[in-house]
Amino acid sequence: MAAGAAEGGLVGRLVAVLETYRGRDRVVRTLCYGCQLAGGALARKDSAQAPVGGSLLALAEQLSHCRTVLRLFDDLAMLTYSCQYGLGAKEKDSVVRWLSILNNLADQLYYPCEHVAWAADAEIIRANAPKWWALSMALWGASLLLGIVRSLRILAQLRRKLQAQPRYDPVPASPVELRAQAKAEALTILSNAADLANAIHWLPPGLLWAGKFPPWLVGLLGTVSSLAGLYQTYVKGSTGMA
């Protein structure tokens, strides 16, 4: 009975995640990179399994294309978020505020660049698709790097709060809450670092390790990033956090 209730609760939370756009996107993203990891490993390890690996890589490509098409509708949501954040007047730390502003700007510019690249690939418009893909990847990489620095800054602040409590904090937060925030920021750093490695790989050859990752390594990094994001979505949903 207890096992059935636990299973029902787990399935219910999974359904709740899948009913949201962001939750569904993270599930599809995880499946996409998981297929790329498995497909790349099979195609590399055993020639007898190469057809299976090729099929998984083809499925990963289609899932990635699905996500690219769905992102055509993300501009307005991103613009709304950027406008709500504005210049970060509610942010106490000026470094975190400016990192967030630059992060939002990079994200906002990323979407139209990717749309142009996609439209050029689909022959909807005439444009230099590789150039626009490179620009979108550069903006995504910049956003990820800014996010890592921002999370490192917040982690340092949380560490100081944990060490200073309750002597210097007039309204001390619960140590449990601070540790939960620190865990979330650490997961964000892990996720962004894995994505940043892939973003550099997808840049034009000649920059660091651009173009040098095998498919299985791209899949591994993407899977790590996706699982971290999926876990955060799950935790937020189960705790009722926004």
Stockholm file with secondary structure:
# STOCKHOLM 1.0

chainA/1-242         MAAGAAEGGLVGRLVAVLETYRGRDRVVRTLCYGCQLAGGALARKDSAQAPVGGSLLALAEQLSHCRTVLRLFDDLAMLTYSCQYGLGAKEKDSVVRWLSILNNLADQLYYPCEHVAWAADAEIIRANAPKWWALSMALWGASLLLGIVRSLRILAQLRRKLQAQPRYDPVPASPVELRAQAKAEALTILSNAADLANAIHWLPPGLLWAGKFPPWLVGLLGTVSSLAGLYQTYVKGSTGMA
#=GR chainA/1-242 SS CHHHHHHHHHHHHHHHHHTSHHHHHHHHHHHHHHHHHHHHHHHHHCGGGHHHHHHHHHHHHHHHHHHHHHGGGCHHHHHHHHHHHTTCTTCSCHHHHHHHHHHHHHHHHHHHHHHHHHHHHTTSSCSCHHHHHHHHHHHHHHHHHHHHHHHHHHHHHHHHHHHHTTTSCSSCCCHHHHHHHHHHHHHHHHHHHHHHHHHHHTSCTTSTTTTCCCHHHHHHHHHHHHHHHHHHHHHHHHHTCC
#=GC SS_cons         CHHHHHHHHHHHHHHHHHTSHHHHHHHHHHHHHHHHHHHHHHHHHCGGGHHHHHHHHHHHHHHHHHHHHHGGGCHHHHHHHHHHHTTCTTCSCHHHHHHHHHHHHHHHHHHHHHHHHHHHHTTSSCSCHHHHHHHHHHHHHHHHHHHHHHHHHHHHHHHHHHHHTTTSCSSCCCHHHHHHHHHHHHHHHHHHHHHHHHHHHTSCTTSTTTTCCCHHHHHHHHHHHHHHHHHHHHHHHHHTCC
//
